[in-house]
Amino acid sequence: MKNFLDENFLLHSRAAQQLYHDYAKEMPIIDYHCHLPPQQIAGDHQFENLTRAWLYGDHYKWRAMRTNGVEERFITGNASDWEKFQKWAETVPYTLRNPLFHWTHLELQRYFDIPDMVSAKTARTIYDACTEKLQTKEYSVRNLLRKMNVGAVCTTDDPVDSLEHHLKLKQDGFEIPILPAWRPDNAMNVDNPENFNAYIKRLEGATNIAISNFNDYLLALENRHDFFASAGCTVSDHGLEEIYVEEFTGVEVETAFNKVRAGKGLSGQERRTFQSAMLVHFAEWDWAKGWVQQFHLGALRNNNSRMSQRLGADTGWDSIGDFSQGRALAKFLDRLDKEDKLAKTILYNLNPADNELIATMTGNFNDGSVAGKIQFGSAWWFMDQKDGMTRQINALSNMGLVSRFVGMLTDSRSFLSFPRHEYFRRILCNLFGEEITNGELPNDLEWVGKIVRDICYYNARQYFNFQPANAGAYTE
């Protein structure tokens, strides 16, 4: 019987253990998509206690606590931080076979050197010990990144964001690149005219451009796109239910824009036409600057209207959607490809039923100009666990070249989430190691180890053209 979470956790063969410990473990982390708050990095924030570092903003944990019968006041409500942690600690033993059980204990070990299981009995000791460490300089936000050997981070930023914190980090000379990523979802969301017009006011303030028509709107957004580029941005991201690919004319888009500017709601067709046009413009700007564009597809958001209205978005009321992705995605990529304006692209699906669809879609537009130009992105959100990662890796291996995969990301709001990269690396090495052991792959650890290192680090470094911290120490 193996010990839980020992050095060979998830590594079920000698080959897997060698691949992880000799090739994957020490590779720096390139976290090219996350939701970390840049202001906390710029201010080198110190967390007051473990709850604030671990539970605030973490809707994965919130959903588990609700399912375990915990009242909302102990989750997002006005209970004290200790009381919130106590309820989380009571919940952890009930998360067996949920990735939260693994993540929780990996994080305790890797950040705080605490091997104990979290429970009601250990809650006070763990809370006090971690809180004491968090209040030391060694556990400031920047040092948490250093502790996990993070080489580069891309945050998620709205076009109207000032990027002042990214600029401060650059001026400070912080050695880990903290780069913005362009996320223009609000700029194409015309579902609510009042919200859209309020957004335009913010855009006018950010650009000093008066917006009276659609061309003005595009001009202002492109101005921000240029500004993001000047701040080091080379990555865009879109969170969509599905790709919009309606045919459109300039007149139709202008008419829809004028209608929503007048405070009138759009029909479904008008909305899709406007959003289709915006996606094309964004994609062409990304291509012109040599950016990487990312599309996160398939989330069905804010399903619980009562709780979403009470707590807002991203508070744990989202699920996997069953949208039809294939035809629209092919049409969108083909439109850009025909004009030779298809940027490097990463496609993420939330519904695992679309794994093979996405894996084969990437091959349609890999034209030999760049290795792995169109990527099947890592298992995302609800799929960010052992089974989901394994299925994504296997689909990519079967339908494409896993050797050119740009690997893992956290997609997290927590500075304590970086062991998810370790989790991914262990799963990856175990898959390769199992097939070496079974004679399905050659027992050539040097070559397979190179592929593992590429997936963990080098592919992303080359694909995004990043210069990560400590890059000189890791040469191929």
PyMOL commands that set and color helices and strands:
alter all, ss='L'
color gray80, all
select helices_A, chain A and resi 14-24+38-42+50-54+59-67+72-74+81-95+99-112+123-134+137-139+141-147+164-172+185-188+193-207+214-230+250-261+268-289+305-311+326-338+352-364+381-383+386-399+402-404+419-437+445-464+471-473
alter helices_A, ss='H'
color red, helices_A
select strands_A, chain A and resi 29-31+150-154+178-179+235-240+292-297+299-300+319-320+344-349+374-376
alter strands_A, ss='S'
color yellow, strands_A
deselect
rebuild
show_as cartoon
